[in-house]
């Protein structure tokens, strides 16, 4: 597995070794030992989430104020622009974001440690996204930062106004 750090400490891009031939391909999408070595600690996942979204759908920016979730995110089909925002107040990169394309073709995954907000925008006609989470979903502690918050100034690769849920449209301001 190729591991590439990003501008935000702890956020890693993981690219598997793919074995392809005329029959198709094979790769390990997750190996606990390899993953723990890559992130430098043991990480236990307790929940897998799978979503399907149409082109132009934007989900996020979600986080939990208690029971923060680390997420290992990948696109099973289609393509998304995935974003992580550092909301750890003690972090030197507090308020910064990183974004990258995850697709079925590039087979990349991104590790987003606990304490960051997460969202994605669908680039293809449809996309299926799978993410492993380190803690359980806790609706009472879930928060949403407005995807278009001017302080964050995320450069989403929009092809028009995104489709967002009512909850995401009512997201709060960063730091507010």
N, C-alpha and C positions, 0 to 999 in steps of 0.2 A: 504494500500500500504506500502511495506517495502522500505525504502530509505536508501541507503548505500553511504556515501561519499567516494571519491577516494583520491589518493595522490595529485591531482590537485584541489585546492579550487574551488568550484562551479560545478565541474563535478560530477554528481550523477547517481548512478545506481538505477533504479526504478523497483520494482517487484510487480505486481498486486496480489490481493487476487483472487484466481481462485476457482470457485464453479463448481465442476465436479460431474457427476453421470453417470449412464449407458446410458443416452441420449447424453452425450457430455459434454461441459463446457460452462461457461459464466464468463466474467470478464470485468470490466470497463477499457478500454484501455486509456482513457483520461477523467479527471474530472478537470475543471479549478480551482475550489476551493481547491481541494486536491493538485494539482500540485503547485499552488501559495504558499500554506503553506509549501510544501516540499522545494521549492527553496528560500523561504523567501521574495518574492516580486511578484507583479502582472506581468505576462508575457503574451503578446498578440502575437498570431501566425497569420500570414497573408497569408501563402502559405503552401500547402502540396505537397511534391514531392514523386513519386513512381518510383522505378527502378527495373528492372529484369536483373540479370547477371548470367552468367555461371560460373562453377567451375574454379578457378584460376584467375578470373578477379580481378584486384585491381583498385579501384577508389580513387583518391586523391593524395595528401593531399590538399584540397581546403579551401580557405577562401576569404573574400572580405575586401579590405583595406578601403573602405568606405561602409556604410550600412552593417556592420558586422552582420552575421546571428547567432543567437542562434538556436540550432537544438535539437529536441527530436526525437531520432532515434530508430526504432525497425525493426526486421525481421518478415515479415508476413508469409513467407515460407522459408524453408531452414535454413542455418546457415552462419554467417559471423563473421570475427574478425574485430571489430570496434576500431578505434584509434582516440584519440583526442590529439593534441599537443598544449601546452600553448605557444602562440606567443605574449602574453601581456608583453611588455618590462618592465613594472613596477611590474610585478608579481614575488613573491619569487620562483615560480616554472617555470619561463621562460625557455623554451627550453626542458622541460620535457614532457613525453608522458605517457598516460595510454591506455591500450588495454584490451578488454574483448570480450567474445563470446556472440553474440546476436543470438537467434534462435527462430523458431516457437515453439519449445518444452519448452525452459526455459522462454519464454514470457517476458524477460527483456527488458527494455528500458534504454537508456542513455541520460541524459541531458547534452548538450555541450553548455555552455554559449557563448555569442558573444565574439570575440577576440581569438578564438582558431581555429586551422586548423583541418580538419576532413577528414578521409578516411576509407575505409574498403576493406577487402579481402574475397572472397567467398570461404567457406570451403566445402559446399555441392555441389551436381551436379548442382543446380541452387538455386538462392535466390531472393526473392522479398523483397525490403526494402522500408519502408515508413518513411519519416521524415517531421516533422512540422518545419517551419522556421519562425523566428521572423521578418525578413525583406525580401523584394523582391529580386529576383535574379537580379544582376546588372553586366552584362558581362564586362562592361568597368572597373569595380573595382575588378573583379575576379582575383585571383592569385593562383598559384599552387606551392607547395614545393615538390621537388623530393622525392618520396616515399622511396628511398634508400639513402637519405642524410646521409653521414657518421657521421656528428656531432650529429644528432638525434639518430642514431643507433637503430632504431625501430626493435624489434624482431618479424617480421612477421612470422607466422607459414606456410611458403611456402612449397608446395609440388613439386615445380619446378619453372622455370621462370614465373612470373605472366604475364597475358595479361593486357596491359595498353593502353590507348588511346594515340594518338600522342601528344596531349596537356599535358597529365600527364607524358609521357616519357621526355618531354622537360621542366619539372618543374624546378624551380630555386633552388638554394642552400639556406639552412636555414640561415637567417641573411644577405643574400646577395642580 
